[in-house]
Structures are given as C-alpha cells and as structure tokens.
Amino acid sequence: MHEAVCLDACVNGLITKVDGLYIDATFGRGGHSSAILTNLGATGRLFAFDRDPEAAKVAFAMENKDVRLRFFAKNFSDIPQELEREKLLGYVDGILLDLGVSSPQLDTADRGFSFRLPGPIDMRMDPSQGRPASDWLAECSESELINVIRKLGEERFAKRIASAIITNRNKFTTTTELAEIISKAVPVHEPGKHPATRTFQAIRMHINQELEQLELVLAGAMRSLAVGGRLVVLSYHSLEHKAVKKLYQKYGPGNQDPNELQTKGSKIVALKRIEKARKASPVEIAHNRRARSAFLRIFEKVADI
C-alpha cells in the first residue's frame, strides 16, 4: 500500500491560500492530491501530472468526483507548456514534487522496478514510451554501463557489476535473475541494503531520463510559479538532492541571473528558502519505510527588490 510521505508538512508548506491554483507534479496514487483538495476551498484548483498509466486510472477516477481537479497524463517536464496553453504560466500558487519511484511501482512485479520480485526487466515509468531496460542491457557497451552505474547509482563496484552483466546478459530474463548476478559481483554487502539497489536505481534513472527530466521540471517551476508561489520538493537520494540544491544556488537571493527571469516591473526573480531541508519524523519512518531517505525542502518565489 502506498502512503504519501511527509503528508501534513507538504500540504502545510504548499498551500498559502485556499482559493489558489496548485500543481501536484507527481500524482502517484493521489495521496498528496487528496490532502491538497481537502485543504482547498470551493474555488481552489489543482492540476495533477503523472506519466504512469496506472496512476492515470486513479487520477481520472478522482477527477470525475471533484471538479477542482484536472489531471494531465503527461511528464512533469511538460508543465510549463500545458500552463501556457491555459494562459496560466506564472500564475501558480504552489508546486509539489515527490520524486523517485512509488511503492505501487515497486510492488508490481511486471513493471520491472523491483529486484525482490521476479518480473520482466522493464523499468519504464510509462510502458507505452521508449524501450524497456532489457533492450538497453542487451545492446549497451560495457563502458556505457559502467558510466551509468557509477554516475546514476553512485556505485563503487560499477566496473565489477557491469562486467558481470555483460558477460551474463544472455543468461537472465527477469529482475531477480539480474539482481542475483549483481549480488554475486559485489564483494562487500552493506547491512540492510540489497547489493542490487544502486544498480537498479541507475538503470531505472537512465531508462526514464530522470535527472534530465528533474532539471527541466525545476527550471519550469521557476517559470510556472507566481511571485509568492511555493515549491515543495521531496527528494530521496543524493543526485536528486544535488539537483534541488543547484536550483537554490542559482536562484537564491543574490545569485539569480537577471537575464533569465523577470517579473512585472523588472524586479528580478529569486528563490527564498522557507525552511532548511528536513527528514521525516522517526514515527513516520517507523511506519513508512519509504520515508526513511526522504528530505523535504520548501521554497518561495519572490521578487528581489
């Protein structure tokens, strides 16, 4: 069962006015969206985005029951384009990003995200787009695989793992078989962490272009938000953390590029940090394992006088 991470903190940090326009950029199974709608007034609006077709089924059902919700079966990097079509670019009061893979994706074997459940090696967020991970693994060079595992998985045994995968790539067809090959290639197993964790993360991120999409959605958020609008981000690993920090380093007060973004009146747009990054509470972590690696960051788009 999927439980939204840092639910109350996200909603409280996001909503500044009950009649505003908000975006849940990662609908998932609707936990955050439901809470946002509960806290909005009758004239408030919520746009939700997700490229996962299973998420879309839940979202469209919710949309049919609440006229304040509008769902877009699209990648969150498409947010600025959709807002532009609606003539709402720059008028959003808050954007929520809950990054990474969701529990239902991990718990559904045939999606191929899990190294614990046997299934096809797919790993696509949207199975109708692109090619499955199995196709890429069957064709990629060893050097390319090393680079992906090292960069996106931050795996110190990337060379050993890539060599094992390439050597045995005609001997595995399921996620658990791939995980077993990775496990045998890793000489030191960390307590409490499956040895295939970082490699599966790396392959998934590569197949879905997650870092590229994250950079696009963060840049797009600066264009999409109104002055005073909030950006709430839940990130789960160091590469996501770095991308969010990079955004703040670029647009934090005193660092913003005057040639990139301006508000009406030629005031320079900046990003103010509402609070420092924080983790979920020990109580939530004990109840929801997915929350253990989450960091919550809240920013506000401001006009720097």
N, C-alpha and C positions, 0 to 999 in steps of 0.2 A: 504493500500500500504506500502511495506517495504522500508525504506530508511536506507542506511548504516550510522552508527554512526561515527562521527569524521573522515569522509572520507579522506579529504585532509591531516589531521595530521597523520593518519595511514599510508597512502601511502608515504608521505614525510619522515616519520620516518623509514619506512621499506626499501625502495629502496636506495641502496648505489651505485649500478652500473647497467646500463641499459641492460647489456648482462648477468646478473646473473640468478641464479635459486632461485625461491621463492615459498613459500607454503602458500596458504590460507587454514588454517586448519578447517575453519567453513564457507563453501561456502554460505549457506543460499539461497538467491535468486540472488547472484552474483554481488551485488553492489560493494564490495571491489575488487573482482576479475576483474571486468570490468575496474575499475580505475587503478589497478596494470598493466593490459595488455596495457592500453593506455600509461602508462609511461615507458614501456619496449621497448627495441629496437627489431629489427628483429630476433636477435639470443637469446633474453631473453626467459626464460621458467617459466611457472607457473604450479605447481601441486596443485590441489584443492581437499579437502576431505569433505565429509558430509555423515552421515548415514540416513538422511531423504530422502525417495523416491521421495517426491515432489521436493526437492532441486536437486536431481539427474536428473530429467527431464529437468530442466532449464540448468544444467551444461553440460549435454551431447549435448544439442542443441547449446550451446555456443562453446563447444569443436569442433563440426563439422564445425564451421565458423572460428576458429582460431587455427592453428597448434601449436601455442606456449603453448596452454592449454592442460593439461592432467588431467582428473577427475578420482578420486577413490571413489567409493561408499562404503566407509568404515569409521569406527570410527577414530577420530583423534589420538587415542592412538596407532593405527596401523602404524603411520607414519614411525618410525624407521625401522620396518620390511619391508615396501614397499621400502624405500630408500636402504636398504641393498640388496634387490633383484635387484635393478637397479645399484648397486655399486656406490651409491651417498651418503651414510651415512657419515656425516662430511663435506659435500661439499655444503650445502645450505646457501644461502646468506641472507635469511630472512624468518621468520615465523610470520604470523598474526593469532591471536586467538581473535575472537569476541564471547564471552561466553554467556551462557544463552539461553533463548527461543526466537525465532524470531517472528516478527509481523505476518507473514502469518500463523504460527502455532497457535498463539493466536486467530487470526481472523477466523480460520476454525473450526466451531463448532464440527465436527465429529472427530477431533483429541483429544478432551477432555482436552485441556490445559486451557480453559477459564472458569472462574466462572461467566461470564456475559452472555454467550451464551449456550443454552441447547444442550447437546450432550452426547455421551457415555463417561464414566469415564475411558478413555484410558491412555493418557499422555505419551505414548511411542514415543521417537524420531524416532525409526524405528518400525512401527507397525507389521513387519514380525518377529521381535525378542522379546523374553521374553513374559511376560504376562501383560495384562492391569492392571491399578491401581484398577479397580473394583474387580478383582480377589483377589488381595492382601488385600484390605479393607474388603472383605467378610471372610477372614481367619485369619488375624493377631490378636494377643492378644492386650489387652488394654495397657499393659506395653510397648509392642513393638511400638505401635502407638504413645504413649506419648513420647517415646525416639526419634522417627523420627521427630515429630512435634517440639519438644523442640530443638533438635540438628540442624536439617537442616532448620527449619523455624525460629528458634530463637524466638519462640512464648511463651510469658509469661503465656498464658492461655492454654497451651498444655494439661494439665490434664482435664480441663473442656471440651475442644473440643474433645479429644479422647473419653471421657466418652459418650458424645452426639452421636458421630459417631457409636460407638459400640452398644449403646442402640437402635439406629435407623437404623442399617445397612440393615435391610430388608424393609426399607421404602423409600429408594432413589435409583434411577437408572440413573439419569442424573447429569451433573455437576452443574446445577443451583439448583437442589434439595439438593445436598450435600452442596453447598455454603450457602443455606438458613439454614440448620441445624447448620453449623459452625457459621453463623452470630448470631443466637439465643443463642449460647453457650458463645459468647464473651460479657462480661458485659460492656466493655468500647470500643467504636468505635472511632478510630482515624480520625480526619478530613482529607478528601481527600484520604483515603486508605480504600479499601474494607476489611472488617474483615476476609475474607477468603484468602487474599493474601498470608500470610505467610504459612498457612497450605497447600494450593495448591502448593506453591513452594517446600515445604518439601516433599510432596508426589511425585511430579514430579522428584525431585532430587534423591529420594530413588529408584524409579522405573527404572530410567536411570543410576543409579550409577554415578552421575555427579561428585561428589567430587573425587571418586576413579579414574575416567577417567581423570579428570583435573590433578591430581598428576602425572599420567602416562605420559600425553602429555607434561607437563612441564619438567619432567625428560628426556623424549625423545627428547625434543628440544635441551637440552644441548649436546646430542649425535649427533643430526642431523645437527646442525649449524657448518659452517666453522668458523675458527677464523676470527673475523671481522664481522660475521653474526649478524643480528639484530633479536630480539624477541620483537614483538609488541603485547600487550595484552589489550583488552577492557574487564573489569570486571564490574559487576552490583550490587553485594551485598557483605556483609561483609565476607562471607565464601569464595567467590572467591578472594576477596582482600587479605585475610589471606594466601591463598594458594600461590599467587604470591609473597607476601612479604616473605613467608617462603623460596621460591626458592632463592630469593636475599640474605636472611640471610645465606643460606647455601653456595652459590657460590659467594657472593660479595667479592671483594678484601680483602684478609687476612682471610677469613672464609672458603675457599674451602678445600675440603678433598683431599689430594694428592693421596689417594688410589683409588679414584673414576674415575677421568678423567685426562688424559694427552694428550697433543698434540705432534706432532713430535718434537724431540729434547728434550723430557722430561720436557717441560715447563708446569707448572700447569695451567689448565683452570680456568678462573674466569669470573664473570658476572659483567660488568660495567654498571652503570645506566646512560643513556644518558640524561634523564631529570626526575624530580620528577613527581609523579602522578598528573594528571590534569584532570579537568572536561571539558565537552563540554561548548562552549560559551553560554551565555544567549540567543543569537539569535538562535542558533541551538536548544536549549532546548525548546524555544517557538514554533519552527517549527516542532520539532520531539520529542514527549513525551518520547520515549524510551531512548533518550539521557540524561534524567534528572538524572539518577542514575549511569551513566557510568563514569568510571575512566580509563584514558589511561596511560599506563606505557610502556616505551621503554628502552630496554637493549641491550647491545652488548657483544658478547662472545669474550673474549680477552685472550691472553697468558700472564700470570703474570710472569714477568722476575724475 
